[in-house]
Amino acid sequence: MHLQRALLTGVFAAIPVPAAAQTFPAKSLRLVIPYPSGTSTDLLGRLIVPRMSAHLGKPIVIENKGGASGSVGAQLAATATPDGYTVMLGTSGIMAGNEVLMTNLSYSPARDFSAVGGIAHNPQILAVGSVTGVKSVPELVEFLKSNPAKSNFGSTGVGGTPALAAAAFLHGAGLKASHVPYNSVSQAMTSLIGGDITFMFYGSLGLVSLAKSGQLRALATGGAQKSGLFPELKTMIELGYKDFAATSWFALYVPAQTPGQTIQVLAESLNAALRDPEIASKLVQSGFDLWTISPEALTAFGAKERIRYRELVKRFGGIEN
């Protein structure tokens, strides 16, 4: 009897335990940020990583993988092993805009990713280089009409919120302008400051120091409410651009087929980070609006956003490069 019990114990001990049933995490994790260091997305990731790492009890290594409006990093994350050890910081551009505005996209936001949770929203600010002399949105409209050779705008990629915000503005003003996409924020800002491009929409945090130094001038906010970093600005809706909405959103995703239990552990660590008063305060100070949302709700939200982006592109006739 004892021999039989021992044999059975040995047999069961030899059966491998499924990976999903093992304690997660058992090693360090990787957070893929599909944009270069120094961007708003990068700053957001570096803000939440220490608290998430402490909650999980394992290091989280950040890997910046920029290029092609975030699609290079998204492709890297989409094809990673779905075990929870690769997490991606997704944006509205990566998870909605790219699919609508880019041909031959190397990944599918809906098919290749599973949602973990939301992090924050960031309103887009309409800005011009101070060298233009433009001091208001009506003056910008007149400047573009009077200077067709300088009728252009910049963005950090064709699929992002800044590009769509510019298209919505031009549509509302009855204007056309050339689109100049840049590979990095620093390149775009240098061109904006120098007057190589006339205007650009971008997140409030990325513009505040340049506006305070006088190199750029902020004209309006694309958010539905006043901007915390630019409280003096009117919203585009207040300026007569009906239903104007230009806000980037940020959330965490993992490769599709990642076990649900693993996703839940990651979601709990993300929520723990967002509940931290210091992190919440830094988010607000950086111009972000805190956005906590469950994996299920984020999945539904992403699907609605892709529909909204398609309707925007259809309405505005796309974005010319």
C-alpha positions as CSV (number, residue, x, y, z in Angstrom):
1,M,0.0,0.0,0.0
2,H,2.8,2.4,0.9
3,L,4.6,1.4,-2.2
4,Q,1.6,2.1,-4.4
5,R,1.1,5.5,-2.7
6,A,4.7,6.3,-3.3
7,L,4.5,5.3,-7.0
8,L,1.4,7.4,-7.5
9,T,3.0,10.4,-5.8
10,G,6.0,10.1,-8.1
11,V,3.8,9.9,-11.1
12,F,1.8,13.1,-10.2
13,A,5.0,14.9,-9.3
14,A,6.4,14.2,-12.7
15,I,3.4,15.8,-14.5
16,P,4.4,19.3,-15.5
17,V,2.4,22.2,-14.0
18,P,0.8,24.4,-16.7
19,A,2.6,27.7,-17.1
20,A,-0.6,29.6,-16.3
21,A,-0.9,27.8,-13.0
22,Q,2.6,28.7,-11.9
23,T,3.1,31.8,-9.7
24,F,3.3,34.9,-11.8
25,P,5.6,36.7,-12.2
26,A,8.6,34.5,-11.6
27,K,11.1,36.7,-13.5
28,S,11.6,40.2,-14.7
29,L,9.1,41.8,-17.2
30,R,9.5,43.9,-20.2
31,L,7.5,47.0,-21.0
32,V,7.6,47.9,-24.7
33,I,7.1,51.6,-25.3
34,P,6.6,52.1,-29.1
35,Y,8.0,55.6,-29.1
36,P,11.4,57.1,-28.4
37,S,12.5,58.2,-25.0
38,G,11.4,61.7,-24.0
39,T,7.9,61.5,-25.5
40,S,4.7,61.8,-23.4
41,T,4.2,58.0,-23.7
42,D,7.7,57.3,-22.5
43,L,7.3,59.6,-19.5
44,L,4.0,58.0,-18.6
45,G,5.6,54.5,-18.7
46,R,8.5,55.6,-16.5
47,L,6.1,57.1,-14.1
48,I,4.1,53.9,-13.4
49,V,6.8,51.3,-13.8
50,P,8.5,51.7,-10.3
51,R,5.2,51.3,-8.4
52,M,4.1,48.4,-10.6
53,S,7.4,46.7,-10.2
54,A,7.2,47.0,-6.4
55,H,3.7,45.6,-6.4
56,L,4.7,42.6,-8.6
57,G,8.0,42.0,-6.7
58,K,10.0,41.8,-10.0
59,P,11.9,44.3,-12.1
60,I,10.2,45.8,-15.2
61,V,12.7,46.7,-18.0
62,I,11.6,49.4,-20.4
63,E,12.3,49.0,-24.0
64,N,11.7,51.9,-26.3
65,K,11.0,50.8,-29.8
66,G,9.9,53.7,-32.0
67,G,9.2,53.9,-35.7
68,A,6.3,54.0,-38.2
69,S,3.9,55.8,-35.9
70,G,4.4,53.2,-33.2
71,S,3.7,50.2,-35.4
72,V,7.3,48.9,-35.1
73,G,7.0,48.5,-31.3
74,A,3.5,47.3,-31.5
75,Q,4.6,44.5,-33.9
76,L,7.4,43.5,-31.5
77,A,4.9,43.3,-28.6
78,A,2.2,41.5,-30.7
79,T,4.6,38.7,-31.7
80,A,6.0,38.2,-28.2
81,T,5.3,35.0,-26.2
82,P,1.8,35.5,-24.6
83,D,2.9,34.7,-21.0
84,G,2.6,38.2,-19.5
85,Y,6.3,39.0,-19.4
86,T,5.9,41.4,-22.3
87,V,3.6,44.3,-21.8
88,M,3.0,47.2,-24.2
89,L,2.0,50.8,-23.4
90,G,-0.5,51.4,-26.2
91,T,-1.9,54.7,-27.3
92,S,-5.0,55.9,-29.2
93,G,-2.8,56.0,-32.3
94,I,-1.5,52.5,-32.0
95,M,-4.7,50.9,-31.0
96,A,-7.1,52.9,-33.2
97,G,-5.6,55.4,-35.6
98,N,-3.0,53.3,-37.3
99,E,-5.5,50.6,-38.4
100,V,-7.6,53.3,-40.1
101,L,-4.9,55.5,-41.6
102,M,-2.0,53.1,-42.5
103,T,-2.0,50.5,-45.3
104,N,-0.4,47.1,-44.8
105,L,-0.3,47.4,-41.0
106,S,1.8,44.7,-39.5
107,Y,-0.5,44.0,-36.6
108,S,-4.2,44.0,-35.7
109,P,-5.2,45.9,-32.6
110,A,-8.2,43.7,-32.0
111,R,-6.8,40.4,-33.0
112,D,-3.2,40.6,-31.6
113,F,-3.7,42.1,-28.2
114,S,-5.5,41.6,-25.0
115,A,-6.3,44.6,-22.8
116,V,-4.9,45.1,-19.3
117,G,-6.2,48.5,-18.2
118,G,-6.3,52.2,-18.9
119,I,-3.8,54.7,-17.5
120,A,-4.6,58.3,-18.6
121,H,-6.0,60.8,-21.1
122,N,-4.0,63.8,-22.4
123,P,-5.7,66.7,-24.2
124,Q,-4.1,67.9,-27.4
125,I,-3.0,71.6,-27.5
126,L,-3.0,73.6,-30.8
127,A,0.4,75.4,-31.0
128,V,2.4,77.6,-33.4
129,G,5.9,78.8,-33.5
130,S,6.3,82.3,-32.1
131,V,8.1,83.3,-35.2
132,T,4.8,83.2,-37.1
133,G,3.4,86.1,-35.1
134,V,0.1,84.3,-34.7
135,K,-1.6,84.8,-31.4
136,S,-5.0,83.2,-31.8
137,V,-6.9,80.6,-33.7
138,P,-8.7,83.2,-36.0
139,E,-5.2,84.7,-36.7
140,L,-3.9,81.2,-37.6
141,V,-6.8,80.7,-40.0
142,E,-6.0,84.0,-41.7
143,F,-2.3,83.2,-41.8
144,L,-2.9,79.9,-43.5
145,K,-5.2,81.6,-46.1
146,S,-2.7,84.4,-46.8
147,N,0.4,82.2,-46.9
148,P,-0.4,79.1,-49.0
149,A,3.3,78.2,-49.2
150,K,3.3,77.8,-45.4
151,S,0.0,76.1,-45.2
152,N,1.3,72.9,-43.5
153,F,1.2,71.1,-40.1
154,G,3.4,68.6,-38.3
155,S,2.7,65.4,-36.4
156,T,4.5,62.4,-34.9
157,G,2.8,60.0,-37.3
158,V,-0.1,59.6,-39.7
159,G,-2.1,57.4,-37.3
160,G,-2.0,59.5,-34.2
161,T,-4.4,61.9,-32.5
162,P,-2.3,65.0,-33.4
163,A,-2.7,64.3,-37.1
164,L,-6.4,63.7,-36.9
165,A,-6.9,66.8,-34.7
166,A,-5.2,68.9,-37.4
167,A,-7.4,67.4,-40.0
168,A,-10.5,68.1,-37.9
169,F,-9.4,71.7,-37.4
170,L,-8.7,72.2,-41.1
171,H,-12.1,70.7,-42.0
172,G,-13.9,73.1,-39.6
173,A,-12.0,76.1,-40.9
174,G,-12.6,75.1,-44.5
175,L,-8.8,74.9,-45.3
176,K,-6.3,72.5,-46.7
177,A,-2.7,72.1,-45.6
178,S,0.2,69.7,-46.2
179,H,0.9,67.1,-43.6
180,V,4.5,66.7,-42.5
181,P,4.9,63.6,-40.3
182,Y,8.1,63.3,-38.2
183,N,9.9,60.4,-36.7
184,S,10.4,62.1,-33.3
185,V,8.9,64.8,-31.2
186,S,12.1,66.7,-31.0
187,Q,12.4,67.0,-34.8
188,A,8.8,68.2,-35.0
189,M,9.3,70.8,-32.2
190,T,12.5,72.1,-33.8
191,S,10.6,72.6,-37.1
192,L,7.6,74.2,-35.3
193,I,9.9,76.6,-33.4
194,G,11.8,77.5,-36.6
195,G,8.7,78.0,-38.7
196,D,9.3,75.1,-41.1
197,I,5.8,73.9,-40.1
198,T,3.1,76.4,-39.2
199,F,1.1,74.6,-36.6
200,M,0.8,71.3,-34.7
201,F,-1.4,69.6,-32.1
202,Y,0.4,67.9,-29.3
203,G,0.0,66.8,-25.7
204,S,0.1,69.6,-23.1
205,L,3.1,68.3,-21.2
206,G,5.3,68.3,-24.4
207,L,4.5,71.9,-25.0
208,V,4.4,73.7,-21.7
209,S,8.2,74.4,-21.2
210,L,8.5,75.6,-24.8
211,A,5.5,77.9,-24.4
212,K,6.8,79.3,-21.1
213,S,10.2,80.0,-22.8
214,G,8.4,81.9,-25.6
215,Q,9.5,79.7,-28.4
216,L,6.0,78.4,-29.0
217,R,2.6,79.9,-28.5
218,A,-0.4,77.7,-27.4
219,L,-3.7,78.8,-29.0
220,A,-6.4,76.4,-27.8
221,T,-7.0,73.0,-26.2
222,G,-8.7,70.1,-28.1
223,G,-10.1,68.6,-24.9
224,A,-13.7,69.0,-23.7
225,Q,-12.5,70.8,-20.6
226,K,-10.0,73.4,-19.7
227,S,-6.4,72.3,-19.7
228,G,-4.7,72.0,-16.3
229,L,-1.4,73.2,-17.7
230,F,-2.9,75.8,-19.9
231,P,-5.9,77.1,-17.9
232,E,-6.0,80.3,-19.9
233,L,-6.8,78.6,-23.2
234,K,-10.3,78.2,-24.6
235,T,-11.4,74.9,-26.0
236,M,-11.8,74.4,-29.7
237,I,-15.6,73.9,-29.1
238,E,-15.7,77.3,-27.3
239,L,-14.1,78.8,-30.4
240,G,-16.8,77.5,-32.6
241,Y,-15.5,74.1,-33.7
242,K,-18.5,72.0,-33.0
243,D,-18.0,68.5,-31.5
244,F,-14.2,68.9,-31.6
245,A,-12.5,66.2,-29.6
246,A,-8.8,65.7,-29.6
247,T,-7.5,63.7,-26.6
248,S,-4.9,61.0,-26.6
249,W,-5.4,58.0,-24.4
250,F,-2.9,55.5,-23.0
251,A,-3.4,51.9,-21.8
252,L,-1.5,48.7,-21.1
253,Y,-1.8,45.6,-23.4
254,V,-0.4,42.2,-23.6
255,P,-0.1,39.7,-26.6
256,A,-3.4,37.9,-27.4
257,Q,-3.8,34.5,-25.7
258,T,-2.1,35.7,-22.5
259,P,-3.9,33.8,-19.7
260,G,-6.7,35.7,-18.0
261,Q,-5.2,35.0,-14.5
262,T,-2.0,36.6,-15.6
263,I,-3.8,39.6,-17.1
264,Q,-5.6,40.1,-13.7
265,V,-2.3,40.1,-11.8
266,L,-1.0,42.8,-14.2
267,A,-4.2,44.8,-13.9
268,E,-4.0,44.7,-10.1
269,S,-0.4,46.0,-10.2
270,L,-1.4,48.8,-12.6
271,N,-4.3,49.9,-10.4
272,A,-2.1,49.8,-7.4
273,A,0.3,52.2,-9.2
274,L,-2.6,54.5,-10.2
275,R,-4.0,54.5,-6.6
276,D,-0.6,55.8,-5.3
277,P,-1.3,59.5,-4.3
278,E,2.2,60.6,-5.5
279,I,1.8,59.1,-8.9
280,A,-1.8,60.4,-9.3
281,S,-0.5,63.9,-8.3
282,K,2.4,63.7,-10.8
283,L,0.0,62.6,-13.6
284,V,-2.2,65.7,-13.0
285,Q,0.8,68.0,-12.8
286,S,2.0,66.6,-16.1
287,G,-1.3,67.4,-17.8
288,F,-2.8,63.9,-17.8
289,D,-6.3,62.9,-16.6
290,L,-6.3,59.7,-14.6
291,W,-8.2,56.9,-16.4
292,T,-8.8,53.6,-14.6
293,I,-10.8,51.1,-16.6
294,S,-11.1,47.3,-16.5
295,P,-9.7,44.9,-19.2
296,E,-13.2,44.2,-20.4
297,A,-14.2,47.8,-20.5
298,L,-11.0,48.8,-22.3
299,T,-11.6,46.1,-24.9
300,A,-15.0,47.5,-25.6
301,F,-13.7,51.1,-25.6
302,G,-11.0,50.3,-28.1
303,A,-13.5,48.8,-30.5
304,K,-15.6,51.9,-30.3
305,E,-12.6,54.1,-30.8
306,R,-11.7,52.3,-34.0
307,I,-15.2,52.9,-35.3
308,R,-14.9,56.6,-34.3
309,Y,-11.6,57.0,-36.1
310,R,-13.0,55.4,-39.3
311,E,-15.9,57.9,-39.2
312,L,-13.5,60.8,-38.6
313,V,-11.4,59.8,-41.6
314,K,-14.5,59.3,-43.8
315,R,-15.7,62.7,-42.7
316,F,-12.5,64.6,-43.2
317,G,-11.5,62.7,-46.3
318,G,-8.3,61.3,-44.9
319,I,-4.9,63.0,-44.2
320,E,-2.6,63.9,-47.0
321,N,1.1,63.2,-46.5
